[in-house]
Amino acid sequence: MIVSSPLLQVADLVTRFGAVTAVDNVSFDIRPGEIFGLVGESGCGKSATCRSLIRLFGGASAEIAGGSILFQGSDLAQLDSRAMEDVRGNRIAMIFQDPMTALNPTMRIGEQIAEGVRRHRGLKGEAARREVITLLESVGVTSAASRLAAYPHEFSGGMRQRVLIAIALACRPRLLIADEPTTALDVTIQDQILKLILRLRDETGLAVLMVTHDLGVVAQTCDRVAVMYAGRIVERGDTRQIFSRPAHPYTRALLDALPAHTGRGTRLKPLGGEPPDLSAPPPGCRFHPRCDFATAVCRAAEPSLQPIETGHDTACLRAGELGL
Amino acid sequence: MSWVSAETQERFRRNLSLQVGLAMLVALALLILLAPLFTHLDTSEVNFDRALLPPSGNNWFGTDDLGRDVFARVVAAAGIDLQIAVICVFVPFVIGSAVGLVSGYVGGMTDVMLMRIVDVLWAFPFYVLVIAIVGSLGPSLLNMYMAFTLVAWISFARIVRGEVLLVKRMEYVQAAQVLGYSQARIILRHVLPNVIAPAIVFMMADVVLTILAVTALGFLGLGIQPPTPEWGVMISEGRNFIVDGWWGSLFPGLAIVYVGVTFAFLGDGLDDFLRPKQ
């Protein structure tokens, strides 16, 4: 494995939505050209984490209450809003979950991409138009030139997601945040979009933060992955390590619920219970009410991320003895 | 028509309300513009020998108590009433939409302050406020424009603000923020086009309401002053002779109905035509 200095270093990030701490002491780093997965159930804080990186919370009143987000030498948690505007779209781009609502319905496709090309690359007129066509072709939209005048409603879901990726790439970002990019798409289109993201990574050295609840997506794309539960990272490591030697009971439970991972003839094991209420999280290990292995100590002491092998950390007090 | 996409043309072809409304509006506009060709009669020429003549080949809508040709006056009043209605609706439309955009998009204290102003104005009955303003400033065209502008923008502000609150949560607005576009650009290019349609549709309904209000003011003597032809004034004057000369009030009344129907069709048609495609 090539170890280069990280592109993005998130350390002890805390983000609060009012009284709710949605992101609690989250740390991870992403290297150039790496696809890093952030996995967890709905409401575990994975979307809140990537919203924190670009400091846009979609109108909700949220604030970064602690930690640092080092990106290309500056701390995004400290930048003023003007400097932040320059980072957004320019060096960090984002694609959204629902391609049906992420495009402006009253603006032509070509114009929506050209807007970014003009804003961030300073291209004008015919040069901008040519760049738009190149971008559309690079994301696999065929006969791009004839589609520039189309409106979003004339495109299918998969094509719209391609257009969104083209818009994100218009400014040649170093980091692409993909917030559940395939969740709203059907399976065959999902596969095409993931392959597209992989190819773009290979061709341009783009780093990707892949946020998903789908372990299948992680297995197909991610180099490393962090598993989140109730606002915290409970396990972090290479994708292969996580899948073959999960060290946290929550990760184990997620894998046991995955058809492709359990052997043929084995029953799938659903994970019982509900994620905790983040305004009043349980004491000790936050997973203990749903954990098959919880003991008295899990109910009292808060576990922190500890290495169990090179590049593989877990936040389980009993990680050493369980042998999951 | 190559600058209009085939789909837009098709949408227009299937939109009967819009076609009828536009046709009626064009007919009215032609009538106003070409009026001198239709009628050789003066709108203010008084001739007591010809007072209260019923409709005939010479005076299509008859003559009023002063012997003036009602048809010529109805057509001349159309130009004036439409002009007043359009100005009294368009200016509040622009102001109200701008306030609604800012209020909805910026939110917070700005939103609270602006909407409380709207609430206060909303609490007054429309006519009472207009009559109070015109009554205290004195009846003149300019004062009427001012009164309507002061009162009518609140509807547009509310409509647009409500739409903005909806649209600003859409992912494409968030996407534009993520792309680092300026606030002005996001408001004008990504929010405005997606929120303005209901305000435009309401504008059509508001034209009808405004014409009624203008004629009501005329009727009460607070609007256009005689002898300028104006529908409300004409109905008011004709009412004294309603038994002997019903045509003096009926035809201006029908003209108001015609304009009302025209803009109702336009509003209905535009509602379909402008609805965002998904």
Interface residues (C-beta under 8 A of the other chain):
Chain A: I54 L56 G58 G59 E85 D86 V87 R88 G89 N90 A93 M94 F96 Q97 D98 M100 T101 A102 L103 N104 P105 T106 M107 E115 G116 R119 H120 A149 Y151 H153 L164 I167 A168 C171
Chain B: S5 G107 K168 R169 M170 E171 Y172 Q174 A175 A176 Q177 V178 L179 G180 Y181 S182 R185 R189 H190 P193 N194 P276 K277 Q278
